[in-house]
Amino acid sequence: MQKLYANQLPQHLTGTLAPCYLLFGDEPLQKLEAIDAIRAAARNQGYSERISLTADAQFDWNLLSNELQAMSLFSERRLIELELSQQKLSAAANDALKALPQQLHSDIILLIHGERSHSEVSKLAWFKQLQNQAVQIPVYALDERQSQQWLRERARQLNLQLSSEALVLLQQHCAGNLLAARQELEKLTLADLPQPLDASVLAQFLADHSSFTVFQLVDAILQGQADDALHRLQRLCQQDTEPVIIAWQLQKEVLQLRQLQQAGQWQQNINELYKSLAIWPKRQPLYQNALKRLSLSWLDYLLQELAAFDRLYKAGQLGHPDVALAHLVTLFVKPVPKAFSLQQQAAYD
């Protein structure tokens, strides 16, 4: 089975198309553009009819089998798209998918796609059975470096010149949301602004479309990036992320840092501890950065503040949980004077 990443697909599509494409991942723009690219290539190579099927809980799998075996009245070649919308497939679905290798033929291209992660789907038996006939296209969310490279390349394609500062600003406003980034770039092409665009001009045209996970918040905190951490926290709150989920993740990180800090003081094998905590080498510098800033006594204080947050939140005594979380994030980024504490508020209430 050939494996291609989204940015390698256009070159592949200039040649002979595969009988089957397997496209999975939860980054919507790359997935959408890959599907559009396969559709366009199929049309160019004579697959002029397109059949679109969505396999939900009520889907009749005989429909797929019939489409694969039927000859069109209008076109000898067809593109059949099958969206797997369910996270867990039924026994009938698995049986139908396992039968696909015997049903594919040269007059049909089958495109199977879904939002499940590629790493998860690739372990399934039906997926493995298609390995000799299919091209797999895993779609992953881009990290910060990849995202900036994507923005730079997409701006170039649109004949937009962005200063380095403008590029960083655009990335901050659209982090984790490539679809919004594409829309902003396309709007800029219509605005007829003087180029190269600098950050001050760009700021007047941007809305904040950034989208983050709790884990990306933790990354900014561990790196000690206060502005980024507070921005990510704000967006998480605007996305209606439950405050207890954020607080729980912060507590988990404090407990891990406390273990690492103690191991360093007791001269234990810290590499073994990293392994037991599932903190892999790529992420270890983040924790090493935080350990330089946060002493064992400060981590104990953070645990006390997190416990106070938990009590106040569950008692309904926090009028503004987002403000309390910002307080915790600030304490996590850098030790500051204890002018205010949630413990004091809990005692007062």
FIDOZA-880438 format. One line per field, with one value per residue (C-alpha): residue in three letters; x, y, z. Coordinates in Angstrom, 2 decimals. Each point is the difference from the previous one (the first is absolute). Example, Ala and Ser with C-alpha at 12.3 -4.5 7.8 and 13.67 -1.06 7.14 Angstrom:
2
res: (ALA, SER)
X: (12.30, 1.37)
Y: (-4.50, 3.44)
Z: (7.80, -0.66)
//
This chain:
349
res: (MET, GLN, LYS, LEU, TYR, ALA, ASN, GLN, LEU, PRO, GLN, HIS, LEU, THR, GLY, THR, LEU, ALA, PRO, CYS, TYR, LEU, LEU, PHE, GLY, ASP, GLU, PRO, LEU, GLN, LYS, LEU, GLU, ALA, ILE, ASP, ALA, ILE, ARG, ALA, ALA, ALA, ARG, ASN, GLN, GLY, TYR, SER, GLU, ARG, ILE, SER, LEU, THR, ALA, ASP, ALA, GLN, PHE, ASP, TRP, ASN, LEU, LEU, SER, ASN, GLU, LEU, GLN, ALA, MET, SER, LEU, PHE, SER, GLU, ARG, ARG, LEU, ILE, GLU, LEU, GLU, LEU, SER, GLN, GLN, LYS, LEU, SER, ALA, ALA, ALA, ASN, ASP, ALA, LEU, LYS, ALA, LEU, PRO, GLN, GLN, LEU, HIS, SER, ASP, ILE, ILE, LEU, LEU, ILE, HIS, GLY, GLU, ARG, SER, HIS, SER, GLU, VAL, SER, LYS, LEU, ALA, TRP, PHE, LYS, GLN, LEU, GLN, ASN, GLN, ALA, VAL, GLN, ILE, PRO, VAL, TYR, ALA, LEU, ASP, GLU, ARG, GLN, SER, GLN, GLN, TRP, LEU, ARG, GLU, ARG, ALA, ARG, GLN, LEU, ASN, LEU, GLN, LEU, SER, SER, GLU, ALA, LEU, VAL, LEU, LEU, GLN, GLN, HIS, CYS, ALA, GLY, ASN, LEU, LEU, ALA, ALA, ARG, GLN, GLU, LEU, GLU, LYS, LEU, THR, LEU, ALA, ASP, LEU, PRO, GLN, PRO, LEU, ASP, ALA, SER, VAL, LEU, ALA, GLN, PHE, LEU, ALA, ASP, HIS, SER, SER, PHE, THR, VAL, PHE, GLN, LEU, VAL, ASP, ALA, ILE, LEU, GLN, GLY, GLN, ALA, ASP, ASP, ALA, LEU, HIS, ARG, LEU, GLN, ARG, LEU, CYS, GLN, GLN, ASP, THR, GLU, PRO, VAL, ILE, ILE, ALA, TRP, GLN, LEU, GLN, LYS, GLU, VAL, LEU, GLN, LEU, ARG, GLN, LEU, GLN, GLN, ALA, GLY, GLN, TRP, GLN, GLN, ASN, ILE, ASN, GLU, LEU, TYR, LYS, SER, LEU, ALA, ILE, TRP, PRO, LYS, ARG, GLN, PRO, LEU, TYR, GLN, ASN, ALA, LEU, LYS, ARG, LEU, SER, LEU, SER, TRP, LEU, ASP, TYR, LEU, LEU, GLN, GLU, LEU, ALA, ALA, PHE, ASP, ARG, LEU, TYR, LYS, ALA, GLY, GLN, LEU, GLY, HIS, PRO, ASP, VAL, ALA, LEU, ALA, HIS, LEU, VAL, THR, LEU, PHE, VAL, LYS, PRO, VAL, PRO, LYS, ALA, PHE, SER, LEU, GLN, GLN, GLN, ALA, ALA, TYR, ASP)
X: (0.00, 1.40, -0.12, -0.13, -0.32, -2.39, 2.74, 1.25, -3.41, -0.04, 3.13, -1.39, -3.28, 1.81, 0.68, -2.15, -2.62, -0.27, -3.14, -0.59, 0.89, -0.24, -0.12, -0.30, 0.69, -1.73, 1.62, -2.88, 1.72, 2.71, -2.62, -2.39, 2.72, 1.25, -3.52, -0.42, 3.36, -0.92, -3.35, 1.68, 2.63, -2.68, -1.99, 3.13, 0.70, -3.49, -1.76, -2.80, -2.74, 0.18, -2.01, 0.01, -1.03, -0.06, 0.22, -1.97, -1.78, -2.86, 2.17, -0.85, 3.36, -1.59, -0.09, 3.78, 0.27, -2.60, 1.79, 3.31, -1.55, -2.38, 0.93, -1.09, -2.27, 1.81, 3.61, 2.25, 2.18, -1.14, 1.35, -1.80, 0.43, -0.78, -0.01, 0.29, -1.88, -0.12, 2.79, -0.73, -1.07, -2.53, 0.80, -1.84, 2.09, 3.25, -1.04, -0.91, 3.29, 2.02, -1.63, 1.18, 3.31, -1.93, -2.49, 2.36, 0.63, 1.58, -3.19, -0.45, 1.99, -1.13, 0.69, -0.63, 0.33, -0.92, 0.95, 1.52, 3.76, 2.11, 2.00, -3.20, -1.62, 3.19, -0.08, -3.37, -0.14, -1.92, 2.52, 2.92, -1.72, -0.07, 3.74, 0.95, -2.54, -0.36, 1.88, -0.30, 0.00, 0.33, -1.10, 1.61, -0.33, 3.04, 2.40, 1.10, 2.96, -2.05, -2.86, 2.28, 1.46, -3.53, -0.99, 3.11, -0.60, -3.72, 0.73, 2.53, -2.58, -2.36, 2.74, -0.08, 3.17, -0.02, 2.73, 1.35, -1.94, -3.21, 0.45, 0.36, -3.06, -2.09, 1.14, -1.01, -3.47, -0.65, 1.95, -1.50, -2.51, 1.36, -3.43, -0.20, 3.59, -0.89, -3.06, 2.05, 2.63, -2.66, -1.61, 3.36, 0.38, -3.27, 0.90, 2.61, 2.39, 3.52, 2.59, 1.94, -2.59, 1.36, -1.51, -1.52, -2.03, -0.94, -1.28, -2.77, -1.45, 0.31, -2.53, 1.13, -0.80, 2.61, -0.97, 1.95, -0.08, 0.75, 3.27, 1.09, -0.77, 2.28, 2.80, -0.06, -0.07, 2.94, 2.00, -0.76, -1.71, -2.44, -1.66, -0.49, -1.27, -2.58, -1.10, -0.48, -1.89, -2.28, -0.80, -0.64, -2.48, -1.68, -0.24, -1.98, 2.65, -1.01, 2.10, 0.39, 1.65, 2.56, 0.60, 0.35, 2.67, 1.87, -0.07, 1.35, 2.90, 0.81, 0.07, 2.34, 2.28, 0.05, 1.13, 2.72, 1.14, 0.24, 1.88, 2.56, 0.47, 0.34, 2.35, -2.27, 0.12, -2.13, 0.03, -1.79, -2.55, -0.60, -0.64, -2.42, -1.92, -0.18, 1.86, 1.91, 3.33, -1.66, -1.97, 2.63, 1.53, -3.40, 0.08, 3.66, -0.85, -2.78, 2.13, 2.52, -2.74, -2.17, 1.40, -1.45, -1.51, -1.63, -1.46, -1.47, -1.56, -1.44, -1.60, -1.62, -1.35, -1.35, -1.72, -1.57, -1.20, -1.60, -1.84, -1.22, -1.08, -1.94, -1.68, -1.08, 1.97, 2.08, -1.80, 2.71, 1.76, 1.95, 1.61, 0.90, 1.53, 2.01, 1.30, 1.08, 1.64, 1.94, 1.25, 0.97, 1.99, 2.04, 0.08, -1.48, -0.67, -2.90, -2.11, -3.13, -0.85, -3.06, 0.65, -0.59, -3.25, -1.13, 0.73, -1.80, -3.09)
Y: (0.00, 3.38, 2.68, 3.69, 3.12, 2.74, 2.17, -2.94, -0.78, 2.60, -1.48, -3.53, 1.03, 1.06, -3.67, -3.12, -0.05, -2.83, -2.19, 1.12, 2.90, -0.13, 3.49, 0.34, 2.70, 2.84, 3.07, 1.24, 2.25, -2.44, -2.72, 2.15, 1.12, -3.58, -1.17, 2.86, -0.81, -3.69, 1.01, 2.36, -2.57, -2.67, 2.32, 0.81, -3.70, -0.88, -0.96, 2.42, -1.34, 0.42, -2.02, 1.19, -2.32, 0.63, -3.07, 0.90, -2.37, -0.57, -0.48, -2.96, -1.51, -1.70, 3.47, 0.12, -3.50, 0.81, 3.21, -1.83, -2.62, 2.20, 1.49, 3.59, 0.90, 3.29, -0.72, -3.03, 1.42, 1.18, 1.41, -1.48, 1.85, -1.73, 2.06, -2.06, 2.24, -2.45, -0.39, -3.70, -2.17, -2.81, -3.61, 0.45, 3.08, -1.80, -2.96, 2.29, 1.87, -3.22, -1.07, 3.12, -1.33, -2.50, 2.63, 2.68, 0.27, 2.38, 1.91, 1.18, 2.07, -0.44, 2.77, -0.90, 2.80, 0.83, 2.02, -2.82, 0.24, -1.76, -1.84, -1.45, -1.01, -1.47, -2.75, -1.33, -3.24, 1.43, 2.83, -2.42, -2.19, 2.94, 0.60, -1.35, 2.11, 3.23, 3.21, 1.17, 3.72, 0.76, 3.52, 1.46, 3.35, 2.17, 1.03, 3.63, -0.34, -1.85, 2.46, 2.96, -1.76, -0.71, 3.66, 1.19, -2.36, 0.79, 3.76, -0.52, -1.87, 2.98, 2.52, 1.48, 1.32, -0.11, 1.33, -2.42, 1.84, -0.13, -3.73, -0.59, 2.15, -1.93, -3.28, 1.15, 1.04, -3.22, -2.56, -3.46, 1.17, -0.27, 0.59, 3.41, 0.73, -0.70, 2.24, 2.85, -0.29, -0.02, 3.10, 1.74, -0.64, 1.87, 2.93, 1.38, 1.02, 1.30, -2.76, -1.31, -0.02, 0.81, -0.99, 3.41, 0.00, -3.67, 0.44, 2.29, -2.78, -3.08, -1.71, -2.59, -3.44, -1.94, -3.36, -1.85, -3.17, -0.23, -1.72, 3.01, 2.21, -2.21, 0.33, 3.79, -0.15, -2.39, 2.26, 2.97, 1.92, 2.08, 1.91, -3.12, -1.99, 2.61, 0.37, -3.75, -0.10, 2.81, -1.86, -3.25, 1.81, 1.57, -3.51, -1.00, -2.40, -1.15, 1.79, -3.25, -1.62, 2.79, -0.07, -3.78, 0.16, 2.71, -2.13, -2.98, 2.09, 1.36, -3.52, -1.16, 2.99, -0.62, -3.59, 1.16, 2.73, -2.49, -2.50, 2.67, 0.88, -3.65, -0.70, -2.69, -1.20, 2.72, -1.67, -3.02, 2.31, 1.77, -3.42, -1.07, 3.29, -0.47, 3.27, -0.81, 1.62, 2.51, 1.51, -0.26, 3.45, 1.56, -1.54, 0.82, 3.63, 0.03, -1.73, 2.85, 2.50, -1.90, -1.18, -2.89, 2.40, 2.05, -3.14, -0.89, 3.47, -0.51, -3.27, 1.84, 2.67, -2.66, -1.74, 3.34, 0.51, -3.44, 0.69, 3.44, -1.13, -3.03, 2.16, 2.50, 2.78, 1.04, 2.75, 0.10, -3.36, 1.32, 2.68, -2.62, -2.20, 2.97, 0.45, -3.67, 0.20, 3.09, -1.80, -2.96, 2.08, 1.86, 0.37, 3.37, 1.74, -1.61, 3.15, -2.02, -3.66, -2.15, -1.54, 3.37, 0.41, -3.48, 0.79, 3.35, -1.58)
Z: (0.00, -0.98, 2.68, -0.91, 2.10, -1.07, -1.51, -2.12, -1.49, -2.85, -1.59, 0.28, -1.68, -3.18, -0.70, -0.19, 2.74, 2.53, 0.21, 3.59, 2.30, 3.80, 1.52, 3.77, 2.59, 1.81, -1.60, -2.19, -2.55, -1.09, -0.22, -2.04, -2.41, -0.43, -0.87, -2.47, -1.59, -0.46, -1.52, -2.47, -0.99, -0.49, -2.31, -2.00, -0.49, -1.20, 3.25, -0.79, 2.27, 3.78, 2.54, 3.62, 2.86, 3.76, 2.22, 3.12, 2.39, -2.48, -3.08, -2.24, -0.94, -3.00, -1.60, -0.07, -1.43, -2.66, -1.01, -0.33, -2.27, -2.00, -3.36, -0.56, -2.91, -0.48, 0.82, 0.02, 2.77, 3.41, 3.24, 3.01, 3.30, 3.28, 3.19, 3.19, 2.42, 2.90, 2.53, 0.44, -2.91, 0.22, -0.88, -3.31, -0.78, 0.72, -2.15, -2.90, 0.25, 0.15, -3.30, -1.84, -1.41, -2.12, -1.23, -1.25, -3.73, -2.50, -0.83, 3.58, 2.49, 3.60, 2.49, 3.65, 2.54, 3.59, 3.07, 2.02, 0.43, -2.60, 2.67, 1.42, -3.31, -1.45, 2.64, -1.20, -2.00, -2.97, -0.34, -0.07, -2.60, -2.44, 0.33, -3.43, -1.90, 1.97, 0.69, 3.58, 0.79, 3.72, 0.95, 3.11, 1.72, -0.72, 2.75, 0.30, -2.37, -2.62, 0.39, -0.68, -3.03, -1.27, 0.44, -1.82, -2.92, -0.26, 0.05, -2.80, -2.08, 0.43, -0.89, 3.51, 1.59, 3.81, 2.26, 2.62, 2.70, -2.04, -0.55, 3.76, 0.69, -2.52, 1.50, 3.49, -1.17, -1.92, 2.03, -0.29, -2.63, -3.54, -1.50, 1.69, -1.10, -3.62, 0.24, 1.50, -2.74, -2.71, 1.53, -0.02, -3.72, -0.56, 2.27, -2.43, 2.80, -0.61, 0.11, 1.76, 2.80, 3.45, 3.34, 0.76, -3.23, 0.31, 3.57, -1.28, -2.16, 2.21, 2.21, 2.56, -1.45, 1.98, 1.45, 2.66, 2.05, 3.71, -0.92, -2.08, 3.00, 2.10, -2.59, 0.23, 3.81, 0.21, -2.32, 2.25, -2.82, 2.03, -2.86, -2.11, 2.97, 0.97, -3.62, -0.32, 3.29, -1.19, -3.21, 1.89, 2.24, -3.04, -1.49, 3.14, 1.24, 3.47, 2.66, 1.97, -3.04, -0.17, 3.75, -0.01, -2.71, 1.91, 3.13, -1.93, -1.29, 3.48, 1.43, -2.77, 0.46, 3.73, -0.57, -2.36, 2.38, 2.87, -2.16, -0.83, 3.67, 1.00, -2.92, -1.41, -3.60, -1.55, -3.44, 1.43, 1.60, -3.32, -1.52, 2.75, -0.37, -3.81, -0.58, -3.18, -1.01, -2.34, 2.91, 2.74, -0.73, 0.83, 3.47, 0.51, -0.78, 2.59, 2.65, -0.18, 0.91, 2.46, 3.32, 1.99, 2.53, -2.78, -1.55, 3.40, 0.13, -3.48, 1.13, 2.90, -2.36, -2.35, 2.91, 1.01, -3.59, 0.05, 3.27, -1.04, -3.47, 1.24, 2.64, -2.65, 1.68, -3.01, -1.89, -2.66, -0.36, -2.99, 2.20, 2.62, -2.72, -1.30, 3.56, 0.09, -3.43, 1.08, 3.11, -2.14, -2.48, 2.58, 3.81, 0.95, 3.33, 1.85, 0.06, -0.73, 0.43, -0.56, 3.40, 1.63, -1.92, 1.02, 3.66, -0.29, -1.62)
//
